[in-house]
Amino acid sequence: MVEFAIVAPILFAVLFGAVDGGFFMYARNTVDRAAEVGMNSLAAAGNADSADLAALASIRATGVSNGGMVSVSEVDVDQMTYSGGAYTFVTSGCTRAANGGCENAYALDGSPMWDTSGCADLVYRCQPWPPSARSIHASSASFVRLTIKFNYHFFAGPSQFSLATSHIFRLEPKDI
């Protein structure tokens, strides 16, 4: 009995760590897959007015939700440029700068996370980088970064940590 009392805390820590590690990998893969599905939806929609909202609907359809061990805090659609072998965040030329550049930040339900005060457009709410401003021409198609920011809640404890997964892609050219 004394031996078990000494070994049990270590055994249970390893056991719960392995279980929590498995849940974490599952959650991480689920969010990464949701970002891929959203990326495919955005790439196919191109510069349609509802491109971002369609991507968010696709992300929700994968089963990512704000319950359980994963809670999505933000979904960002950013304008990127590619030059010299590196992608950079575009910080100018937006209709309204948000978070220092051309970024549409949404809650998972599709509600905007940028300042919508003073906007007459109640449907698309003065997006910082509206889909209609995105290029879908073969010679100059826009690069987009889709980022899902989420919190992972541990199974075996009250703590959590924040993560993000991103995918950068080029919009599908429509004039080929």
LUMNU-36994 format. One record per atom (N, C-alpha, C): residue number from 1; residue in one letter; atom name; x, y, z. Coordinates in Angstrom, 3 decimals. Layout:
<pts>
k NUM r A a CA u X v Y w Z
...
</pts>
This chain:
<pts>
k 1 r M a N u 0.802 v -1.203 w 0.000
k 1 r M a CA u 0.000 v 0.000 w 0.000
k 1 r M a C u 0.843 v 1.265 w 0.000
k 2 r V a N u 1.920 v 1.280 w 0.743
k 2 r V a CA u 2.792 v 2.446 w 0.800
k 2 r V a C u 3.403 v 2.700 w -0.585
k 3 r E a N u 3.783 v 1.605 w -1.279
k 3 r E a CA u 4.372 v 1.747 w -2.608
k 3 r E a C u 3.367 v 2.388 w -3.579
k 4 r F a N u 2.108 v 1.966 w -3.494
k 4 r F a CA u 1.087 v 2.523 w -4.368
k 4 r F a C u 0.873 v 4.006 w -4.071
k 5 r A a N u 0.897 v 4.390 w -2.799
k 5 r A a CA u 0.723 v 5.793 w -2.421
k 5 r A a C u 1.856 v 6.655 w -2.977
k 6 r I a N u 3.013 v 6.082 w -3.136
k 6 r I a CA u 4.147 v 6.827 w -3.684
k 6 r I a C u 4.061 v 6.910 w -5.211
k 7 r V a N u 3.664 v 5.796 w -5.848
k 7 r V a CA u 3.658 v 5.708 w -7.308
k 7 r V a C u 2.374 v 6.289 w -7.914
k 8 r A a N u 1.251 v 6.241 w -7.209
k 8 r A a CA u -0.052 v 6.652 w -7.765
k 8 r A a C u -0.066 v 8.080 w -8.305
k 9 r P a N u 0.443 v 9.090 w -7.591
k 9 r P a CA u 0.401 v 10.445 w -8.161
k 9 r P a C u 1.155 v 10.556 w -9.492
k 10 r I a N u 2.280 v 9.891 w -9.587
k 10 r I a CA u 3.052 v 9.921 w -10.825
k 10 r I a C u 2.294 v 9.189 w -11.931
k 11 r L a N u 1.729 v 8.041 w -11.613
k 11 r L a CA u 0.977 v 7.255 w -12.584
k 11 r L a C u -0.226 v 8.028 w -13.109
k 12 r F a N u -0.981 v 8.649 w -12.223
k 12 r F a CA u -2.157 v 9.408 w -12.647
k 12 r F a C u -1.781 v 10.677 w -13.415
k 13 r A a N u -0.673 v 11.313 w -13.043
k 13 r A a CA u -0.214 v 12.493 w -13.791
k 13 r A a C u 0.145 v 12.110 w -15.222
k 14 r V a N u 0.832 v 11.006 w -15.390
k 14 r V a CA u 1.186 v 10.546 w -16.736
k 14 r V a C u -0.067 v 10.143 w -17.501
k 15 r L a N u -0.982 v 9.440 w -16.848
k 15 r L a CA u -2.217 v 8.995 w -17.499
k 15 r L a C u -3.064 v 10.191 w -17.956
k 16 r F a N u -3.307 v 11.155 w -17.066
k 16 r F a CA u -4.092 v 12.333 w -17.441
k 16 r F a C u -3.362 v 13.187 w -18.476
k 17 r G a N u -2.039 v 13.249 w -18.389
k 17 r G a CA u -1.256 v 13.977 w -19.389
k 17 r G a C u -1.397 v 13.364 w -20.771
k 18 r A a N u -1.381 v 12.027 w -20.846
k 18 r A a CA u -1.541 v 11.348 w -22.134
k 18 r A a C u -2.945 v 11.566 w -22.694
k 19 r V a N u -3.955 v 11.481 w -21.852
k 19 r V a CA u -5.329 v 11.697 w -22.302
k 19 r V a C u -5.512 v 13.141 w -22.764
k 20 r D a N u -5.020 v 14.095 w -21.979
k 20 r D a CA u -5.142 v 15.503 w -22.353
k 20 r D a C u -4.351 v 15.804 w -23.618
k 21 r G a N u -3.195 v 15.183 w -23.782
k 21 r G a CA u -2.408 v 15.358 w -25.004
k 21 r G a C u -3.167 v 14.870 w -26.230
k 22 r G a N u -3.859 v 13.739 w -26.103
k 22 r G a CA u -4.672 v 13.218 w -27.201
k 22 r G a C u -5.817 v 14.149 w -27.541
k 23 r F a N u -6.504 v 14.661 w -26.510
k 23 r F a CA u -7.589 v 15.617 w -26.745
k 23 r F a C u -7.062 v 16.896 w -27.402
k 24 r F a N u -5.878 v 17.357 w -26.963
k 24 r F a CA u -5.296 v 18.554 w -27.546
k 24 r F a C u -4.992 v 18.346 w -29.025
k 25 r M a N u -4.382 v 17.225 w -29.373
k 25 r M a CA u -4.050 v 16.964 w -30.780
k 25 r M a C u -5.327 v 16.889 w -31.626
k 26 r Y a N u -6.364 v 16.272 w -31.089
k 26 r Y a CA u -7.637 v 16.193 w -31.798
k 26 r Y a C u -8.216 v 17.603 w -32.018
k 27 r A a N u -8.197 v 18.420 w -30.972
k 27 r A a CA u -8.740 v 19.786 w -31.071
k 27 r A a C u -7.925 v 20.615 w -32.062
k 28 r R a N u -6.626 v 20.507 w -31.994
k 28 r R a CA u -5.750 v 21.261 w -32.900
k 28 r R a C u -6.011 v 20.856 w -34.359
k 29 r N a N u -6.123 v 19.558 w -34.605
k 29 r N a CA u -6.390 v 19.084 w -35.965
k 29 r N a C u -7.769 v 19.523 w -36.451
k 30 r T a N u -8.748 v 19.545 w -35.552
k 30 r T a CA u -10.093 v 19.983 w -35.926
k 30 r T a C u -10.091 v 21.447 w -36.355
k 31 r V a N u -9.416 v 22.291 w -35.602
k 31 r V a CA u -9.351 v 23.715 w -35.942
k 31 r V a C u -8.541 v 23.915 w -37.221
k 32 r D a N u -7.460 v 23.165 w -37.385
k 32 r D a CA u -6.662 v 23.279 w -38.600
k 32 r D a C u -7.474 v 22.865 w -39.829
k 33 r R a N u -8.239 v 21.807 w -39.698
k 33 r R a CA u -9.105 v 21.363 w -40.801
k 33 r R a C u -10.183 v 22.411 w -41.093
k 34 r A a N u -10.737 v 23.018 w -40.061
k 34 r A a CA u -11.733 v 24.080 w -40.260
k 34 r A a C u -11.123 v 25.253 w -41.028
k 35 r A a N u -9.867 v 25.596 w -40.723
k 35 r A a CA u -9.196 v 26.675 w -41.445
k 35 r A a C u -8.991 v 26.297 w -42.912
k 36 r E a N u -8.670 v 25.039 w -43.187
k 36 r E a CA u -8.522 v 24.589 w -44.575
k 36 r E a C u -9.842 v 24.690 w -45.334
k 37 r V a N u -10.920 v 24.274 w -44.690
k 37 r V a CA u -12.239 v 24.348 w -45.333
k 37 r V a C u -12.621 v 25.804 w -45.587
k 38 r G a N u -12.388 v 26.681 w -44.621
k 38 r G a CA u -12.662 v 28.107 w -44.807
k 38 r G a C u -11.804 v 28.702 w -45.913
k 39 r M a N u -10.545 v 28.277 w -45.972
k 39 r M a CA u -9.638 v 28.746 w -47.017
k 39 r M a C u -10.152 v 28.333 w -48.394
k 40 r N a N u -10.566 v 27.092 w -48.538
k 40 r N a CA u -11.096 v 26.620 w -49.825
k 40 r N a C u -12.348 v 27.399 w -50.222
k 41 r S a N u -13.198 v 27.678 w -49.253
k 41 r S a CA u -14.416 v 28.439 w -49.524
k 41 r S a C u -14.081 v 29.859 w -49.975
k 42 r L a N u -13.136 v 30.506 w -49.293
k 42 r L a CA u -12.724 v 31.856 w -49.671
k 42 r L a C u -12.078 v 31.881 w -51.053
k 43 r A a N u -11.223 v 30.906 w -51.322
k 43 r A a CA u -10.540 v 30.860 w -52.615
k 43 r A a C u -11.539 v 30.691 w -53.753
k 44 r A a N u -12.535 v 29.853 w -53.548
k 44 r A a CA u -13.538 v 29.617 w -54.584
k 44 r A a C u -14.480 v 30.811 w -54.749
k 45 r A a N u -14.826 v 31.475 w -53.653
k 45 r A a CA u -15.761 v 32.606 w -53.724
k 45 r A a C u -15.113 v 33.839 w -54.342
k 46 r G a N u -13.796 v 33.946 w -54.217
k 46 r G a CA u -13.092 v 35.069 w -54.836
k 46 r G a C u -13.505 v 36.402 w -54.270
k 47 r N a N u -14.063 v 37.263 w -55.130
k 47 r N a CA u -14.428 v 38.609 w -54.672
k 47 r N a C u -15.941 v 38.801 w -54.577
k 48 r A a N u -16.672 v 37.705 w -54.384
k 48 r A a CA u -18.118 v 37.819 w -54.151
k 48 r A a C u -18.355 v 38.547 w -52.826
k 49 r D a N u -19.394 v 39.364 w -52.774
k 49 r D a CA u -19.665 v 40.146 w -51.561
k 49 r D a C u -19.796 v 39.289 w -50.310
k 50 r S a N u -20.299 v 38.085 w -50.467
k 50 r S a CA u -20.532 v 37.223 w -49.298
k 50 r S a C u -19.402 v 36.234 w -49.055
k 51 r A a N u -18.221 v 36.443 w -49.632
k 51 r A a CA u -17.119 v 35.481 w -49.530
k 51 r A a C u -16.723 v 35.189 w -48.079
k 52 r D a N u -16.541 v 36.242 w -47.288
k 52 r D a CA u -16.115 v 36.037 w -45.898
k 52 r D a C u -17.184 v 35.308 w -45.092
k 53 r L a N u -18.443 v 35.702 w -45.273
k 53 r L a CA u -19.532 v 35.065 w -44.526
k 53 r L a C u -19.715 v 33.608 w -44.951
k 54 r A a N u -19.496 v 33.311 w -46.238
k 54 r A a CA u -19.569 v 31.924 w -46.712
k 54 r A a C u -18.444 v 31.095 w -46.101
k 55 r A a N u -17.262 v 31.686 w -45.990
k 55 r A a CA u -16.140 v 30.985 w -45.360
k 55 r A a C u -16.427 v 30.703 w -43.890
k 56 r L a N u -17.019 v 31.670 w -43.191
k 56 r L a CA u -17.369 v 31.458 w -41.783
k 56 r L a C u -18.422 v 30.359 w -41.636
k 57 r A a N u -19.385 v 30.326 w -42.546
k 57 r A a CA u -20.395 v 29.257 w -42.511
k 57 r A a C u -19.742 v 27.906 w -42.751
k 58 r S a N u -18.769 v 27.848 w -43.649
k 58 r S a CA u -18.051 v 26.596 w -43.908
k 58 r S a C u -17.256 v 26.163 w -42.684
k 59 r I a N u -16.653 v 27.121 w -42.010
k 59 r I a CA u -15.882 v 26.808 w -40.790
k 59 r I a C u -16.816 v 26.243 w -39.722
k 60 r R a N u -17.960 v 26.885 w -39.524
k 60 r R a CA u -18.924 v 26.383 w -38.520
k 60 r R a C u -19.432 v 24.991 w -38.888
k 61 r A a N u -19.584 v 24.715 w -40.188
k 61 r A a CA u -20.102 v 23.419 w -40.637
k 61 r A a C u -19.139 v 22.275 w -40.344
k 62 r T a N u -17.872 v 22.576 w -40.087
k 62 r T a CA u -16.915 v 21.511 w -39.765
k 62 r T a C u -17.093 v 20.990 w -38.342
k 63 r G a N u -17.855 v 21.681 w -37.541
k 63 r G a CA u -18.064 v 21.249 w -36.164
k 63 r G a C u -17.295 v 22.045 w -35.141
k 64 r V a N u -16.488 v 22.999 w -35.587
k 64 r V a CA u -15.795 v 23.865 w -34.636
k 64 r V a C u -16.847 v 24.748 w -33.994
k 65 r S a N u -16.865 v 24.777 w -32.680
k 65 r S a CA u -17.874 v 25.578 w -31.994
k 65 r S a C u -17.258 v 26.221 w -30.759
k 66 r N a N u -18.039 v 26.989 w -30.082
k 66 r N a CA u -17.584 v 27.627 w -28.857
k 66 r N a C u -18.064 v 26.847 w -27.641
k 67 r G a N u -17.781 v 25.586 w -27.625
k 67 r G a CA u -18.162 v 24.748 w -26.499
k 67 r G a C u -17.136 v 23.654 w -26.315
k 68 r G a N u -17.188 v 22.994 w -25.200
k 68 r G a CA u -16.247 v 21.905 w -24.965
k 68 r G a C u -14.856 v 22.411 w -24.675
k 69 r M a N u -13.881 v 21.775 w -25.294
k 69 r M a CA u -12.484 v 22.097 w -25.011
k 69 r M a C u -11.926 v 23.215 w -25.875
k 70 r V a N u -12.603 v 23.534 w -26.968
k 70 r V a CA u -12.130 v 24.584 w -27.870
k 70 r V a C u -13.161 v 25.704 w -27.930
k 71 r S a N u -12.688 v 26.923 w -27.783
k 71 r S a CA u -13.566 v 28.069 w -28.004
k 71 r S a C u -12.852 v 29.021 w -28.958
k 72 r V a N u -13.493 v 29.297 w -30.088
k 72 r V a CA u -12.924 v 30.176 w -31.095
k 72 r V a C u -13.165 v 31.616 w -30.660
k 73 r S a N u -12.100 v 32.386 w -30.570
k 73 r S a CA u -12.233 v 33.770 w -30.132
k 73 r S a C u -12.306 v 34.739 w -31.303
k 74 r E a N u -11.735 v 34.368 w -32.469
k 74 r E a CA u -11.702 v 35.299 w -33.599
k 74 r E a C u -11.321 v 34.553 w -34.867
k 75 r V a N u -11.890 v 34.995 w -35.986
k 75 r V a CA u -11.501 v 34.507 w -37.314
k 75 r V a C u -11.119 v 35.739 w -38.123
k 76 r D a N u -9.879 v 35.769 w -38.620
k 76 r D a CA u -9.367 v 36.922 w -39.359
k 76 r D a C u -9.166 v 36.582 w -40.830
k 77 r V a N u -9.520 v 37.523 w -41.681
k 77 r V a CA u -9.234 v 37.431 w -43.112
k 77 r V a C u -8.347 v 38.634 w -43.432
k 78 r D a N u -7.071 v 38.363 w -43.735
k 78 r D a CA u -6.075 v 39.421 w -43.920
k 78 r D a C u -5.598 v 39.482 w -45.360
k 79 r Q a N u -5.287 v 40.696 w -45.822
k 79 r Q a CA u -4.672 v 40.870 w -47.131
k 79 r Q a C u -3.164 v 40.730 w -46.968
k 80 r M a N u -2.547 v 39.918 w -47.830
k 80 r M a CA u -1.110 v 39.676 w -47.782
k 80 r M a C u -0.493 v 40.014 w -49.136
k 81 r T a N u 0.796 v 40.261 w -49.138
k 81 r T a CA u 1.547 v 40.388 w -50.383
k 81 r T a C u 2.703 v 39.400 w -50.327
k 82 r Y a N u 3.158 v 39.010 w -51.502
k 82 r Y a CA u 4.281 v 38.075 w -51.599
k 82 r Y a C u 5.389 v 38.757 w -52.375
k 83 r S a N u 6.537 v 38.881 w -51.744
k 83 r S a CA u 7.661 v 39.541 w -52.392
k 83 r S a C u 8.958 v 39.038 w -51.768
k 84 r G a N u 9.893 v 38.708 w -52.609
k 84 r G a CA u 11.201 v 38.286 w -52.103
k 84 r G a C u 11.157 v 37.004 w -51.299
k 85 r G a N u 10.218 v 36.131 w -51.604
k 85 r G a CA u 10.139 v 34.849 w -50.905
k 85 r G a C u 9.440 v 34.898 w -49.563
k 86 r A a N u 8.789 v 36.022 w -49.255
k 86 r A a CA u 8.117 v 36.137 w -47.958
k 86 r A a C u 6.761 v 36.817 w -48.119
k 87 r Y a N u 5.837 v 36.450 w -47.246
k 87 r Y a CA u 4.518 v 37.073 w -47.207
k 87 r Y a C u 4.540 v 38.179 w -46.163
k 88 r T a N u 3.913 v 39.312 w -46.488
k 88 r T a CA u 3.804 v 40.400 w -45.518
k 88 r T a C u 2.361 v 40.885 w -45.453
k 89 r F a N u 1.991 v 41.360 w -44.295
k 89 r F a CA u 0.662 v 41.877 w -44.004
k 89 r F a C u 0.533 v 43.262 w -44.630
k 90 r V a N u -0.532 v 43.497 w -45.399
k 90 r V a CA u -0.747 v 44.782 w -46.055
k 90 r V a C u -1.309 v 45.764 w -45.030
k 91 r T a N u -0.683 v 46.939 w -44.948
k 91 r T a CA u -1.094 v 47.917 w -43.942
k 91 r T a C u -1.668 v 49.198 w -44.536
k 92 r S a N u -1.794 v 49.264 w -45.865
k 92 r S a CA u -2.347 v 50.478 w -46.469
k 92 r S a C u -3.255 v 50.106 w -47.629
k 93 r G a N u -4.098 v 51.056 w -48.021
k 93 r G a CA u -4.991 v 50.830 w -49.150
k 93 r G a C u -6.317 v 50.196 w -48.765
k 94 r C a N u -6.606 v 50.117 w -47.485
k 94 r C a CA u -7.861 v 49.538 w -47.021
k 94 r C a C u -8.949 v 50.607 w -47.012
k 95 r T a N u -10.200 v 50.166 w -47.021
k 95 r T a CA u -11.284 v 51.135 w -46.894
k 95 r T a C u -11.318 v 51.700 w -45.482
k 96 r R a N u -11.032 v 50.867 w -44.496
k 96 r R a CA u -10.922 v 51.288 w -43.091
k 96 r R a C u -9.858 v 50.409 w -42.456
k 97 r A a N u -8.808 v 50.990 w -41.939
k 97 r A a CA u -7.749 v 50.191 w -41.312
k 97 r A a C u -8.261 v 49.587 w -40.018
k 98 r A a N u -7.955 v 48.310 w -39.823
k 98 r A a CA u -8.334 v 47.608 w -38.593
k 98 r A a C u -7.124 v 46.825 w -38.099
k 99 r N a N u -6.826 v 46.936 w -36.826
k 99 r N a CA u -5.685 v 46.236 w -36.235
k 99 r N a C u -4.391 v 46.506 w -36.997
k 100 r G a N u -4.238 v 47.709 w -37.497
k 100 r G a CA u -3.010 v 48.097 w -38.158
k 100 r G a C u -2.930 v 47.736 w -39.626
k 101 r G a N u -4.001 v 47.223 w -40.227
k 101 r G a CA u -3.915 v 46.884 w -41.641
k 101 r G a C u -5.225 v 46.419 w -42.218
k 102 r C a N u -5.121 v 45.739 w -43.356
k 102 r C a CA u -6.290 v 45.260 w -44.087
k 102 r C a C u -6.719 v 43.921 w -43.517
k 103 r E a N u -7.499 v 43.963 w -42.463
k 103 r E a CA u -7.913 v 42.744 w -41.765
k 103 r E a C u -9.393 v 42.811 w -41.438
k 104 r N a N u -10.118 v 41.788 w -41.859
k 104 r N a CA u -11.515 v 41.637 w -41.454
k 104 r N a C u -11.532 v 40.631 w -40.311
k 105 r A a N u -11.865 v 41.083 w -39.123
k 105 r A a CA u -11.903 v 40.214 w -37.948
k 105 r A a C u -13.360 v 39.931 w -37.592
k 106 r Y a N u -13.685 v 38.651 w -37.443
k 106 r Y a CA u -15.051 v 38.228 w -37.164
k 106 r Y a C u -15.093 v 37.342 w -35.923
k 107 r A a N u -16.245 v 37.359 w -35.254
k 107 r A a CA u -16.541 v 36.308 w -34.275
k 107 r A a C u -16.989 v 35.099 w -35.091
k 108 r L a N u -17.003 v 33.926 w -34.497
k 108 r L a CA u -17.356 v 32.710 w -35.224
k 108 r L a C u -18.765 v 32.775 w -35.808
k 109 r D a N u -19.653 v 33.527 w -35.161
k 109 r D a CA u -21.034 v 33.628 w -35.665
k 109 r D a C u -21.167 v 34.593 w -36.845
k 110 r G a N u -20.071 v 35.247 w -37.247
k 110 r G a CA u -20.093 v 36.146 w -38.392
k 110 r G a C u -20.212 v 37.609 w -38.040
k 111 r S a N u -20.377 v 37.923 w -36.769
k 111 r S a CA u -20.489 v 39.335 w -36.390
k 111 r S a C u -19.108 v 39.998 w -36.467
k 112 r P a N u -19.055 v 41.238 w -36.957
k 112 r P a CA u -17.772 v 41.920 w -37.131
k 112 r P a C u -17.149 v 42.311 w -35.791
k 113 r M a N u -15.825 v 42.326 w -35.756
k 113 r M a CA u -15.108 v 42.726 w -34.551
k 113 r M a C u -14.368 v 44.043 w -34.774
k 114 r W a N u -14.750 v 44.783 w -35.816
k 114 r W a CA u -14.182 v 46.103 w -36.052
k 114 r W a C u -15.253 v 47.146 w -35.763
k 115 r D a N u -14.841 v 48.379 w -35.692
k 115 r D a CA u -15.755 v 49.475 w -35.368
k 115 r D a C u -16.735 v 49.686 w -36.520
k 116 r T a N u -18.015 v 49.486 w -36.260
k 116 r T a CA u -19.041 v 49.648 w -37.301
k 116 r T a C u -19.825 v 50.946 w -37.122
k 117 r S a N u -19.419 v 51.779 w -36.190
k 117 r S a CA u -20.155 v 53.026 w -35.982
k 117 r S a C u -20.017 v 53.929 w -37.200
k 118 r G a N u -21.095 v 54.564 w -37.556
k 118 r G a CA u -21.094 v 55.469 w -38.698
k 118 r G a C u -21.216 v 54.782 w -40.048
k 119 r C a N u -21.478 v 53.479 w -40.056
k 119 r C a CA u -21.597 v 52.749 w -41.316
k 119 r C a C u -23.052 v 52.716 w -41.760
k 120 r A a N u -23.292 v 53.108 w -42.989
k 120 r A a CA u -24.643 v 53.034 w -43.540
k 120 r A a C u -24.934 v 51.636 w -44.072
k 121 r D a N u -23.881 v 50.885 w -44.399
k 121 r D a CA u -24.014 v 49.541 w -44.958
k 121 r D a C u -24.264 v 48.548 w -43.828
k 122 r L a N u -25.517 v 48.165 w -43.637
k 122 r L a CA u -25.848 v 47.255 w -42.544
k 122 r L a C u -25.576 v 45.797 w -42.879
k 123 r V a N u -25.371 v 45.470 w -44.163
k 123 r V a CA u -25.108 v 44.084 w -44.546
k 123 r V a C u -23.636 v 43.750 w -44.361
k 124 r Y a N u -22.739 v 44.530 w -44.963
k 124 r Y a CA u -21.314 v 44.213 w -44.894
k 124 r Y a C u -20.531 v 45.147 w -43.986
k 125 r R a N u -21.183 v 46.097 w -43.366
k 125 r R a CA u -20.684 v 46.911 w -42.264
k 125 r R a C u -19.305 v 47.537 w -42.484
k 126 r C a N u -19.092 v 48.105 w -43.644
k 126 r C a CA u -17.850 v 48.835 w -43.917
k 126 r C a C u -16.609 v 48.002 w -43.612
k 127 r Q a N u -16.493 v 46.875 w -44.252
k 127 r Q a CA u -15.361 v 45.989 w -44.017
k 127 r Q a C u -14.045 v 46.699 w -44.312
k 128 r P a N u -13.018 v 46.464 w -43.492
k 128 r P a CA u -11.710 v 47.061 w -43.765
k 128 r P a C u -11.151 v 46.614 w -45.120
k 129 r W a N u -11.369 v 45.357 w -45.490
k 129 r W a CA u -10.916 v 44.849 w -46.781
k 129 r W a C u -12.078 v 44.102 w -47.428
k 130 r P a N u -13.000 v 44.813 w -48.081
k 130 r P a CA u -14.183 v 44.156 w -48.643
k 130 r P a C u -13.797 v 43.167 w -49.745
k 131 r P a N u -14.523 v 42.072 w -49.859
k 131 r P a CA u -14.223 v 41.087 w -50.903
k 131 r P a C u -14.212 v 41.693 w -52.301
k 132 r S a N u -15.038 v 42.695 w -52.548
k 132 r S a CA u -15.084 v 43.305 w -53.884
k 132 r S a C u -13.771 v 43.995 w -54.243
k 133 r A a N u -12.925 v 44.295 w -53.256
k 133 r A a CA u -11.632 v 44.930 w -53.514
k 133 r A a C u -10.538 v 43.912 w -53.805
k 134 r R a N u -10.848 v 42.641 w -53.718
k 134 r R a CA u -9.854 v 41.583 w -53.940
k 134 r R a C u -9.717 v 41.284 w -55.424
k 135 r S a N u -8.488 v 41.092 w -55.849
k 135 r S a CA u -8.221 v 40.826 w -57.261
k 135 r S a C u -8.334 v 39.327 w -57.552
k 136 r I a N u -9.047 v 39.007 w -58.620
k 136 r I a CA u -9.178 v 37.604 w -59.042
k 136 r I a C u -8.670 v 37.424 w -60.469
k 137 r H a N u -7.752 v 38.296 w -60.883
k 137 r H a CA u -7.166 v 38.210 w -62.214
k 137 r H a C u -5.872 v 37.400 w -62.145
k 138 r A a N u -5.636 v 36.592 w -63.139
k 138 r A a CA u -4.499 v 35.668 w -63.138
k 138 r A a C u -3.166 v 36.369 w -62.903
k 139 r S a N u -3.000 v 37.562 w -63.430
k 139 r S a CA u -1.720 v 38.255 w -63.302
k 139 r S a C u -1.523 v 38.916 w -61.941
k 140 r S a N u -2.611 v 39.136 w -61.215
k 140 r S a CA u -2.467 v 39.875 w -59.953
k 140 r S a C u -3.436 v 39.397 w -58.871
k 141 r A a N u -3.720 v 38.106 w -58.805
k 141 r A a CA u -4.675 v 37.601 w -57.817
k 141 r A a C u -4.188 v 37.901 w -56.394
k 142 r S a N u -5.118 v 38.267 w -55.533
k 142 r S a CA u -4.794 v 38.629 w -54.153
k 142 r S a C u -4.358 v 37.413 w -53.337
k 143 r F a N u -3.447 v 37.668 w -52.404
k 143 r F a CA u -3.067 v 36.663 w -51.415
k 143 r F a C u -3.845 v 36.952 w -50.142
k 144 r V a N u -4.340 v 35.900 w -49.517
k 144 r V a CA u -5.190 v 36.023 w -48.339
k 144 r V a C u -4.649 v 35.115 w -47.240
k 145 r R a N u -4.702 v 35.607 w -46.011
k 145 r R a CA u -4.375 v 34.762 w -44.853
k 145 r R a C u -5.645 v 34.598 w -44.026
k 146 r L a N u -6.024 v 33.361 w -43.789
k 146 r L a CA u -7.160 v 33.057 w -42.925
k 146 r L a C u -6.599 v 32.531 w -41.614
k 147 r T a N u -6.946 v 33.191 w -40.524
k 147 r T a CA u -6.441 v 32.810 w -39.201
k 147 r T a C u -7.613 v 32.525 w -38.279
k 148 r I a N u -7.546 v 31.403 w -37.577
k 148 r I a CA u -8.525 v 31.092 w -36.540
k 148 r I a C u -7.792 v 31.132 w -35.206
k 149 r K a N u -8.226 v 32.042 w -34.340
k 149 r K a CA u -7.662 v 32.148 w -32.987
k 149 r K a C u -8.605 v 31.421 w -32.043
k 150 r F a N u -8.037 v 30.562 w -31.192
k 150 r F a CA u -8.885 v 29.771 w -30.311
k 150 r F a C u -8.199 v 29.508 w -28.978
k 151 r N a N u -9.007 v 29.158 w -27.993
k 151 r N a CA u -8.520 v 28.779 w -26.667
k 151 r N a C u -8.756 v 27.294 w -26.477
k 152 r Y a N u -7.761 v 26.615 w -25.913
k 152 r Y a CA u -7.905 v 25.199 w -25.578
k 152 r Y a C u -8.037 v 25.090 w -24.066
k 153 r H a N u -9.091 v 24.419 w -23.613
k 153 r H a CA u -9.353 v 24.237 w -22.191
k 153 r H a C u -8.941 v 22.822 w -21.808
k 154 r F a N u -8.046 v 22.699 w -20.851
k 154 r F a CA u -7.549 v 21.389 w -20.452
k 154 r F a C u -8.653 v 20.509 w -19.876
k 155 r F a N u -8.585 v 19.232 w -20.180
k 155 r F a CA u -9.542 v 18.248 w -19.669
k 155 r F a C u -9.325 v 18.019 w -18.178
k 156 r A a N u -8.072 v 17.959 w -17.772
k 156 r A a CA u -7.751 v 17.580 w -16.401
k 156 r A a C u -7.518 v 18.769 w -15.478
k 157 r G a N u -7.919 v 19.941 w -15.867
k 157 r G a CA u -7.689 v 21.085 w -15.000
k 157 r G a C u -8.408 v 22.327 w -15.478
k 158 r P a N u -8.389 v 23.376 w -14.671
k 158 r P a CA u -9.125 v 24.596 w -14.995
k 158 r P a C u -8.375 v 25.544 w -15.940
k 159 r S a N u -7.127 v 25.260 w -16.241
k 159 r S a CA u -6.363 v 26.220 w -17.043
k 159 r S a C u -6.611 v 26.058 w -18.539
k 160 r Q a N u -6.185 v 27.068 w -19.286
k 160 r Q a CA u -6.347 v 27.081 w -20.736
k 160 r Q a C u -5.184 v 27.831 w -21.354
k 161 r F a N u -5.007 v 27.694 w -22.664
k 161 r F a CA u -4.052 v 28.522 w -23.368
k 161 r F a C u -4.586 v 28.867 w -24.740
k 162 r S a N u -4.063 v 29.960 w -25.301
k 162 r S a CA u -4.545 v 30.479 w -26.578
k 162 r S a C u -3.609 v 30.077 w -27.703
k 163 r L a N u -4.201 v 29.713 w -28.833
k 163 r L a CA u -3.451 v 29.309 w -30.022
k 163 r L a C u -4.082 v 29.933 w -31.253
k 164 r A a N u -3.393 v 29.837 w -32.365
k 164 r A a CA u -3.941 v 30.286 w -33.647
k 164 r A a C u -3.405 v 29.381 w -34.742
k 165 r T a N u -4.210 v 29.180 w -35.751
k 165 r T a CA u -3.769 v 28.455 w -36.932
k 165 r T a C u -4.069 v 29.324 w -38.142
k 166 r S a N u -3.119 v 29.389 w -39.072
k 166 r S a CA u -3.249 v 30.259 w -40.241
k 166 r S a C u -2.940 v 29.503 w -41.515
k 167 r H a N u -3.594 v 29.929 w -42.584
k 167 r H a CA u -3.305 v 29.422 w -43.923
k 167 r H a C u -3.250 v 30.612 w -44.864
k 168 r I a N u -2.192 v 30.685 w -45.661
k 168 r I a CA u -2.056 v 31.734 w -46.667
k 168 r I a C u -2.281 v 31.088 w -48.028
k 169 r F a N u -3.060 v 31.751 w -48.864
k 169 r F a CA u -3.374 v 31.193 w -50.173
k 169 r F a C u -3.631 v 32.323 w -51.161
k 170 r R a N u -3.680 v 31.948 w -52.407
k 170 r R a CA u -3.958 v 32.895 w -53.482
k 170 r R a C u -5.378 v 32.659 w -53.965
k 171 r L a N u -6.121 v 33.732 w -54.192
k 171 r L a CA u -7.478 v 33.582 w -54.709
k 171 r L a C u -7.434 v 32.950 w -56.093
k 172 r E a N u -8.441 v 32.153 w -56.385
k 172 r E a CA u -8.513 v 31.472 w -57.679
k 172 r E a C u -8.761 v 32.493 w -58.781
k 173 r P a N u -7.872 v 32.552 w -59.779
k 173 r P a CA u -8.107 v 33.465 w -60.898
k 173 r P a C u -9.370 v 33.052 w -61.673
k 174 r K a N u -10.158 v 34.051 w -62.063
k 174 r K a CA u -11.417 v 33.778 w -62.763
k 174 r K a C u -11.340 v 34.104 w -64.252
k 175 r D a N u -10.193 v 34.610 w -64.713
k 175 r D a CA u -10.115 v 35.025 w -66.110
k 175 r D a C u -9.158 v 34.174 w -66.945
k 176 r I a N u -9.016 v 32.937 w -66.596
k 176 r I a CA u -8.119 v 32.045 w -67.343
k 176 r I a C u -8.851 v 31.432 w -68.516
</pts>
